[in-house]
Amino acid sequence: MQQPVQTLSQREGYKPSGFTRFLWWLSTAEQDIIVECAIDRNRYAITGMSVLGTWLFATLAWGYFFSTVVNSVLTAILLGIFMGGIILSIDRALIKGINAQNKRKFIPLAFRGVLALTIGTFMAQPALLYLFDKEIHVQISLDNEQRKMDKQQQEDSLFAAQKTFLLKQKSELQQQLDIRYNEVASARDAFIAETDGTGGSHKVGLKDIAQAKKATFEQLNTAYEQEHALTQPKIDAADSAMAAIDAKKQTEQNAYSTLLNDGFLTRIEALQHLIANNAAAAFRYYLLITILVLIELMPVIAKTILPNGTYDEKVRLKEEMEKAIARSNTQKEQALKELYNQTAFEQDSAFIRQFFEEAKQQRKEKMQQQFSEWTANENHGFDGFWEKVKRDMLTKQEN
């Protein structure tokens, strides 16, 4: 089907869609200029698409990050949108600062690259936590168990001196009781052997020797019971103190266990341990972080590698024209102000001269009147008269 022939003016009447204008806004292009640049329209739309992708990625990454540190889903979403907006503002500022004059300059480009790389590296962390979520939770379980063991060792080290002292005290008391008990047992065995004839004098019955051994046994047994009554409470106190230490350690361990969580820093640490212990995870980690950082670098890369077109030249010329007009307007305004000041100076000078000329005769008459009053009053001195004349008749210099 043959297309209708359009006039030149009709063919030039390009009207972008709302989405295209939005992409131009993302790429910081001036709509009234870019609409006239047929080639650059697509270039800046591509740049806008890269900014849009980075913006959405930043919003999702920050939203997931905040979901790990706050309990409210709505709060996490709002904070993610807020931080995504900040990243969008930074990206628009970065690409706005890249123009034909500094595109090939190393220092500005390096600065923008470092800034984008820093933001991209941090933004990659939440995304990696999401991608390795299952593996990270397994590693968190192992890390938490190691933390419990470390905590147990710290508790043991903290109470080691006190527990060693109690164990030594209990051992010494128990050793003394055992010595006394062994003495009693030996005396009892000697008494029994004497009475049944299996030891000692080998005479059956309670003879003199048996009676003596019995008395020795009873004496030692009485002394043992007395010492046992005094020593056993000390042993029990030591056992109670050690039991209290163990209970306190267990309480601290239980309290510490309740503090273990799967928060953001815990996941980051688990991710680092996972990477250190797993070569496959390490390779994919560095591959993914490179890709995610490139997503943040996309706007800067796109603006840098795309060639300069008519839009940049029009922007440069328009900016130079605005500068020239601004300088011209400033010079004209300065000239007008100088003319106003000069004219005002001339007219004010003429007015002041006329004022003093008109007042000359009146001042002279008033001076004569003052002289007459001073001459008539003999009590007034000349100095006082001069001060009065200066105050009433002389002019004051302007500050």
C-alpha distance (Angstrom), angle and dihedral (degrees) to the residues before:
residue distance angle dihedral
M1 . . .
Q2 3.80 . .
Q3 3.82 114.7 .
P4 3.82 116.6 -128.2
V5 3.77 114.7 -105.4
Q6 3.79 113.9 -110.3
T7 3.73 128.3 -159.9
L8 3.77 121.1 -113.7
S9 3.80 92.8 -106.9
Q10 3.79 91.2 50.9
R11 3.80 92.7 50.8
E12 3.80 90.6 52.8
G13 3.80 94.0 52.8
Y14 3.82 96.1 99.9
K15 3.80 115.8 175.7
P16 3.81 115.1 -171.1
S17 3.78 122.1 -146.1
G18 3.77 122.2 -111.0
F19 3.80 91.9 -105.5
T20 3.80 91.2 51.3
R21 3.80 90.6 51.5
F22 3.82 88.1 49.7
L23 3.82 90.4 53.0
W24 3.80 89.7 49.5
W25 3.79 89.3 51.9
L26 3.80 90.3 51.4
S27 3.80 90.0 51.5
T28 3.86 90.1 48.9
A29 3.82 92.5 -119.4
E30 3.80 119.3 155.5
Q31 3.81 105.6 -118.5
D32 3.81 97.4 -149.4
I33 3.82 89.3 55.5
I34 3.81 102.5 36.1
V35 3.80 92.4 50.9
E36 3.80 88.4 67.0
C37 3.83 93.9 50.4
A38 3.80 107.7 81.4
I39 3.82 97.0 -173.6
D40 3.79 97.8 41.2
R41 3.79 93.4 51.2
N42 3.79 90.9 78.4
R43 3.81 94.0 40.4
Y44 3.77 93.4 56.3
A45 3.80 91.2 42.5
I46 3.84 87.5 56.7
T47 3.80 90.2 49.7
G48 3.81 89.0 48.7
M49 3.82 90.3 52.2
S50 3.81 90.4 53.7
V51 3.81 90.3 50.2
L52 3.81 89.8 47.9
G53 3.82 91.2 52.1
T54 3.80 91.9 49.0
W55 3.79 91.0 47.4
L56 3.82 93.4 52.0
F57 3.79 91.7 44.8
A58 3.81 91.6 49.9
T59 3.81 91.5 49.1
L60 3.81 92.7 50.7
A61 3.81 93.6 43.7
W62 3.79 94.0 49.1
G63 3.79 91.3 43.2
Y64 3.80 90.7 55.4
F65 3.80 90.3 45.1
F66 3.79 92.4 54.4
S67 3.82 90.8 45.3
T68 3.82 87.0 65.2
V69 3.81 93.9 54.2
V70 3.83 104.2 35.4
N71 3.79 130.5 52.5
S72 3.81 98.0 -144.0
V73 3.81 116.7 84.6
L74 3.79 91.3 -159.5
T75 3.81 91.1 53.0
A76 3.80 90.8 49.8
I77 3.82 90.9 50.5
L78 3.81 93.4 48.4
L79 3.80 92.6 47.0
G80 3.80 90.1 47.6
I81 3.81 90.8 52.9
F82 3.81 90.4 46.9
M83 3.81 94.3 51.3
G84 3.80 90.5 42.6
G85 3.80 88.0 56.6
I86 3.81 90.3 52.1
I87 3.80 91.2 51.7
L88 3.81 88.8 48.2
S89 3.81 90.5 53.4
I90 3.81 91.4 49.3
D91 3.81 92.2 48.9
R92 3.81 92.5 48.9
A93 3.80 89.8 49.3
L94 3.81 90.7 49.9
I95 3.79 96.0 50.9
K96 3.80 92.3 40.2
G97 3.78 88.5 59.4
I98 3.82 92.3 54.7
N99 3.79 111.4 88.8
A100 3.76 139.5 146.1
Q101 3.81 92.4 -81.9
N102 3.83 98.9 54.2
K103 3.81 102.3 23.1
R104 3.81 91.7 100.0
K105 3.80 96.7 37.6
F106 3.79 112.4 110.1
I107 3.82 102.3 -147.9
P108 3.84 98.8 53.4
L109 3.80 90.8 41.8
A110 3.81 92.0 47.8
F111 3.78 91.4 49.4
R112 3.80 92.1 51.4
G113 3.79 90.2 45.6
V114 3.81 93.5 51.5
L115 3.80 91.7 47.4
A116 3.80 92.7 48.8
L117 3.82 91.1 44.1
T118 3.81 91.6 52.4
I119 3.79 93.3 49.3
G120 3.79 91.9 44.0
T121 3.81 93.5 50.4
F122 3.79 92.1 53.3
M123 3.79 93.0 43.5
A124 3.81 89.8 52.0
Q125 3.81 92.0 62.4
P126 3.84 97.5 71.5
A127 3.80 90.8 45.3
L128 3.80 91.5 51.6
L129 3.80 90.7 48.0
Y130 3.79 88.6 54.6
L131 3.81 93.9 47.4
F132 3.83 94.4 47.4
D133 3.81 94.9 36.8
K134 3.83 98.2 127.7
E135 3.79 95.2 44.0
I136 3.81 90.8 45.8
H137 3.82 92.5 54.0
V138 3.80 90.0 52.1
Q139 3.80 89.2 51.1
I140 3.82 90.6 46.5
S141 3.82 89.3 57.0
L142 3.81 90.5 52.8
D143 3.80 92.3 44.7
N144 3.80 92.2 49.8
E145 3.78 91.1 52.0
Q146 3.80 89.1 51.3
R147 3.80 89.4 49.1
K148 3.80 89.9 52.8
M149 3.80 90.4 51.6
D150 3.79 91.0 48.7
K151 3.79 90.1 48.8
Q152 3.81 90.4 50.1
Q153 3.79 90.8 51.7
Q154 3.80 90.4 49.5
E155 3.80 91.0 50.8
D156 3.81 91.1 47.9
S157 3.79 90.6 49.7
L158 3.80 91.9 47.3
F159 3.83 94.5 54.0
A160 3.81 97.1 30.7
A161 3.82 96.5 101.8
Q162 3.80 93.9 46.6
K163 3.78 93.3 46.4
T164 3.81 92.5 46.4
F165 3.80 90.0 53.2
L166 3.82 91.7 50.6
L167 3.81 92.4 47.2
K168 3.80 91.0 49.5
Q169 3.80 91.4 48.5
K170 3.80 92.0 48.7
S171 3.82 91.5 46.5
E172 3.81 92.4 52.2
L173 3.81 92.9 48.3
Q174 3.78 92.6 45.7
Q175 3.80 90.5 47.8
Q176 3.79 91.2 54.0
L177 3.81 90.7 50.0
D178 3.79 91.3 48.0
I179 3.81 90.8 52.1
R180 3.80 90.5 50.9
Y181 3.77 91.6 45.3
N182 3.82 92.1 50.2
E183 3.81 89.4 51.9
V184 3.81 89.9 51.3
A185 3.80 91.8 46.9
S186 3.81 91.9 49.8
A187 3.83 91.3 49.3
R188 3.81 90.8 48.2
D189 3.81 92.7 49.4
A190 3.81 90.8 48.2
F191 3.81 91.3 50.4
I192 3.83 92.8 48.3
A193 3.81 92.2 46.9
E194 3.79 90.3 50.7
T195 3.78 93.6 50.9
D196 3.81 97.0 47.7
G197 3.79 94.0 41.1
T198 3.78 95.9 -118.2
G199 3.77 93.9 115.8
G200 3.76 145.4 9.9
S201 3.86 110.1 28.9
H202 3.83 91.2 -5.0
K203 3.85 90.9 -129.0
V204 3.76 118.2 134.8
G205 3.80 117.9 -129.1
L206 3.74 139.6 32.5
K207 3.76 101.1 -50.8
D208 3.77 125.9 160.7
I209 3.78 93.8 -83.2
A210 3.80 91.4 49.1
Q211 3.78 90.0 49.6
A212 3.78 91.0 52.0
K213 3.81 92.3 48.7
K214 3.77 89.8 47.9
A215 3.79 91.1 53.7
T216 3.80 90.7 48.3
F217 3.81 90.4 50.0
E218 3.80 93.4 48.9
Q219 3.78 91.9 47.2
L220 3.79 92.9 50.4
N221 3.81 91.6 44.3
T222 3.81 91.5 51.6
A223 3.81 90.7 49.3
Y224 3.83 90.2 47.9
E225 3.79 92.6 50.9
Q226 3.78 91.2 49.2
E227 3.81 92.4 48.7
H228 3.81 90.4 44.2
A229 3.80 89.8 53.4
L230 3.81 89.6 53.0
T231 3.81 98.9 39.5
Q232 3.82 102.6 40.7
P233 3.85 94.5 67.1
K234 3.83 88.4 53.9
I235 3.81 90.3 51.1
D236 3.80 90.4 47.4
A237 3.82 90.0 49.2
A238 3.80 90.2 52.6
D239 3.82 90.1 49.0
S240 3.81 90.1 49.0
A241 3.81 91.8 49.5
M242 3.82 91.6 50.3
A243 3.80 90.2 46.5
A244 3.81 89.3 51.1
I245 3.81 89.8 51.0
D246 3.81 90.7 50.4
A247 3.81 90.7 48.0
K248 3.79 91.3 49.4
K249 3.79 90.9 49.0
Q250 3.79 90.3 49.8
T251 3.80 91.0 48.7
E252 3.79 91.0 51.0
Q253 3.79 90.2 47.4
N254 3.81 92.0 51.1
A255 3.81 91.6 47.5
Y256 3.79 90.2 49.2
S257 3.80 91.0 50.0
T258 3.79 90.6 56.6
L259 3.83 89.4 55.8
L260 3.79 93.4 57.0
N261 3.80 110.4 103.3
D262 3.78 144.8 155.3
G263 3.81 97.8 -111.7
F264 3.78 126.0 148.2
L265 3.81 97.9 -85.1
T266 3.82 91.1 43.6
R267 3.80 89.7 53.3
I268 3.79 92.1 46.4
E269 3.80 90.5 52.2
A270 3.81 90.9 47.0
L271 3.81 89.1 49.8
Q272 3.80 90.4 53.2
H273 3.81 91.2 49.6
L274 3.80 90.2 47.3
I275 3.79 91.2 52.1
A276 3.81 92.2 46.6
N277 3.81 93.1 51.3
N278 3.81 101.1 36.6
A279 3.81 121.3 57.5
A280 3.82 93.5 -168.8
A281 3.79 91.9 52.6
A282 3.81 90.6 45.4
F283 3.82 92.8 54.5
R284 3.80 93.0 49.1
Y285 3.78 91.1 43.3
Y286 3.80 93.7 57.7
L287 3.82 91.2 41.3
L288 3.80 92.1 52.4
I289 3.78 94.6 43.9
T290 3.81 89.3 52.4
I291 3.80 90.8 52.1
L292 3.79 93.4 46.0
V293 3.80 92.7 47.9
L294 3.79 89.3 50.8
I295 3.81 88.0 55.4
E296 3.81 88.9 60.1
L297 3.81 90.8 44.4
M298 3.82 93.0 50.5
P299 3.83 97.1 94.8
V300 3.80 93.0 49.2
I301 3.81 92.0 43.9
A302 3.81 92.9 47.2
K303 3.81 93.5 48.8
T304 3.81 91.4 46.0
I305 3.81 100.2 47.5
L306 3.82 98.0 40.2
P307 3.83 110.6 93.4
N308 3.76 123.7 -114.8
G309 3.77 115.0 -100.5
T310 3.76 141.1 175.8
Y311 3.80 91.8 -64.0
D312 3.80 93.2 63.7
E313 3.80 90.7 45.8
K314 3.80 91.9 49.4
V315 3.78 90.9 47.7
R316 3.80 90.4 50.5
L317 3.80 93.3 48.0
K318 3.79 92.8 44.0
E319 3.79 90.8 50.0
E320 3.79 91.0 49.3
M321 3.81 89.9 48.5
E322 3.82 91.3 50.1
K323 3.78 90.0 49.1
A324 3.79 91.5 49.8
I325 3.80 92.1 47.6
A326 3.80 90.5 46.8
R327 3.81 91.0 51.8
S328 3.80 91.3 46.4
N329 3.80 92.9 48.4
T330 3.78 90.7 47.6
Q331 3.80 91.8 50.9
K332 3.81 91.6 48.4
E333 3.78 92.1 47.9
Q334 3.80 89.6 49.2
A335 3.82 90.4 50.8
L336 3.81 91.2 50.2
K337 3.78 91.9 49.5
E338 3.80 91.3 48.1
L339 3.83 90.3 49.2
Y340 3.80 90.6 49.3
N341 3.79 91.8 49.3
Q342 3.84 92.8 46.8
T343 3.80 93.8 48.1
A344 3.79 91.5 46.5
F345 3.80 89.4 49.1
E346 3.79 92.5 52.0
Q347 3.80 94.9 47.4
D348 3.79 93.7 43.4
S349 3.83 89.6 49.8
A350 3.81 91.3 52.7
F351 3.80 90.4 46.7
I352 3.80 93.1 50.8
R353 3.82 92.3 48.5
Q354 3.80 90.9 50.2
F355 3.79 90.8 46.6
F356 3.80 93.2 54.2
E357 3.80 91.7 43.2
E358 3.81 91.6 53.6
A359 3.80 91.9 45.9
K360 3.81 94.9 48.2
Q361 3.82 97.5 87.7
Q362 3.83 93.7 41.3
R363 3.79 91.9 51.4
K364 3.82 90.0 50.1
E365 3.81 91.8 51.2
K366 3.80 91.6 48.0
M367 3.79 90.0 50.1
Q368 3.82 91.0 53.4
Q369 3.79 89.3 50.3
Q370 3.79 90.8 51.5
F371 3.82 90.3 50.3
S372 3.79 91.2 51.8
E373 3.80 92.5 51.4
W374 3.80 92.2 47.1
T375 3.82 92.3 48.8
A376 3.80 91.2 49.6
N377 3.81 93.2 51.2
E378 3.81 107.9 64.5
N379 3.84 93.8 -176.4
H380 3.86 94.2 68.7
G381 3.80 117.5 87.8
F382 3.76 126.0 -141.1
D383 3.81 95.2 -111.7
G384 3.77 91.7 55.4
F385 3.80 90.7 46.5
W386 3.84 90.4 51.5
E387 3.79 92.6 50.5
K388 3.81 90.2 51.9
V389 3.80 91.8 49.4
K390 3.81 92.1 50.0
R391 3.80 91.4 49.2
D392 3.80 95.9 47.4
M393 3.77 105.2 32.8
L394 3.83 114.1 21.4
T395 3.82 121.4 85.4
K396 3.85 125.9 -119.9
Q397 3.79 123.4 -126.2
E398 3.82 116.2 -112.7
N399 3.81 115.2 -114.3
